Amino acid sequence: MPHVLLIALGPIQDFIFSARKCRDLWFGSWLLSELSKATALGVAEECGLEALVFPGVSHLNELAGGPSSTSVANKIVARLPEGKDPADVAEKAQAVMKARLEELRDEAFSKIERLPYFLKDPAQAQIGDLIEFIWASAPEHGEDGYKVARQRAEQLLAARKNTRMWSKVSWGAPVPKSAIDGERESVLHEDLFDGVKEKKLTPEEVRVRYGVGPAERLCGVGLLKRHGRRAQMPDRRFQYTHRFLSTGHLAAWPLFKRTENTFDPLLLDAWQGYQQTLRRFGVPLEEQLIVQGPGWKSPIFGAFDGSLLFESRLPDLFEEVTDPERRKAGIRAAREALSCVLKAVGVTTPLPYYAILQADGDHMGKAIERQENARKHRALSKQLDVFAQGVRSTVEQMGGELIYSGGDDVLAFVPLHDVVACARTLAESFAEALKDFRTDQTDENPTLSVGIAISHFLDPLSGALRLARRAEALAKVRRSSLAVIVDKRSGPPVEVTGPWGDLDQDLDGFVKMHRLDLVPDGAAYELRDLTRLLDGATGTERENLAELVRKEAARILRRKQPQHGAEAAIKKEILDEILAALGRCEIREVANRLIVARLLAQAQDEAQLPIAGDNS
């Protein structure tokens, strides 16, 4: 009889989010998708493509390794034809997955395997133990055979995950742990780092040859992320990307947008002068070249990392200049040359913030439960694949960089000036893709909740990723919602959340107000301070006090003078819009929305985006 087979690969979240560099994150997410594709390919080769329910692919080559637009989530669902033993199929799928992992491992380690301080055997062993391959199956019986069998297989899979058997690892050793996540032992011999301390090796030699910092211990999995090559789509300039976006480059996106259709001779001269200054003092500019997505082009800055536009990164550029006096002189000259570039661009200091977008489908479990047979479930998975493949186009058209898109999960770096528009477009695309599927007996369809984290580019990437997960969790509280968290390094993070059609529209309106200077910046902070009057109040006392606070908020807004005091009062239509928001939300929430909108407005001003509806 037919069987339903479920296969889950793990760990997912911990593996993807264990990253110190954008490059680690980017390759790690792609690697897991590649292994899921290989697993699905093993099932399809054993049972035929029609056996696959999830992923919903139409051609076998969509599962081939390498440059494919297909991303596959970590869970495979298949309906095995009669006569196929689930254990045999799972074993074949695992073998194909392991072969792909070993192929990528060998390719990555080929760069360092002959280096004297690389411990190859424990590194390979760590990667061999990386993936948890768990499967469960159940036979079909009766008219509702597929639905019941899938539910039973889900129960067995959950039980299997909760009863893991842990075996002793073969690569344990009394050495420092990986600097990325602290889980596995370093596979770089300590003599390497002693050599740096004793000046037998330079930090530059260590970085170029091993891909690590002078004190950065990495395990085999960390080195796989650091040295692995992620195949690119055919529309990219190179088959493989050798340089990866830094967080500084992500923060510089608005300036790249500002200059994408500009060819200013004065700016070009200033930029070339800046490069000449860096080269004169021995800065290897070839190390600053990256490969950007198709959504970006700059006739001025070319393929250089945007970190070069931030004065705070200049000391890093001169790290290899050993003569202290020459280093000081170089930084001073570079600072002067950079100021000429920024003056020509038209900014004093670039905004140092960037955005991470993380999204997840709502009520997908209920939608899947309603699919009574494999055909309907396969139709749902195909629509999820349509959405996932469209995500790349949406993100890259807005100049962003997609990290992961599989099923209903999305992780991406998105330009700060377009991040809310991108989030809304993804939510609309998700709703359109799944419009024919219901979550229950009502007319509700699956929706998408999106979290946005905005962080300073000098903060650790791991913290920014945690902030993105927190924002997504905040959006999932109400579902079909958007949440934005801004961490500006001064004071606690600012959080805002609301359903689609509420928060996103408020942010759009408030951004426009800020860009036209129709509302003073200080109004938001006065409103937020006002809410402290409610601290500790409860019950009827709080209700009465809240009404007084709301009236005081309206009074504060009415006496505000926009246009830096040039206007006597806020325009009536602007006041009405803010008061309407106060009628829907708590005062603190409205204040925080104004604060978040101010940062988004600054990014749009820096990118010189047109102001929607402004005819002036």
Helices and strands as residue ranges (DSSP letters): E 3-10, H 13-17, H 22-47, G 49-51, E 52-54, G 60-63, E 75-80, H 86-109, H 120-128, E 132-139, H 145-161, H 190-197, H 203-210, H 220-227, H 247-251, H 253-259, H 265-280, G 285-288, G 306-309, G 311-313, H 314-317, H 324-345, E 353-362, H 364-369, H 374-397, E 401-406, E 409-414, G 416-418, H 419-433, E 447-456, H 461-478, E 481-486, E 494-499, H 503-515, H 522-530, G 531-534, H 539-558, G 563-565, H 572-584, H 587-607
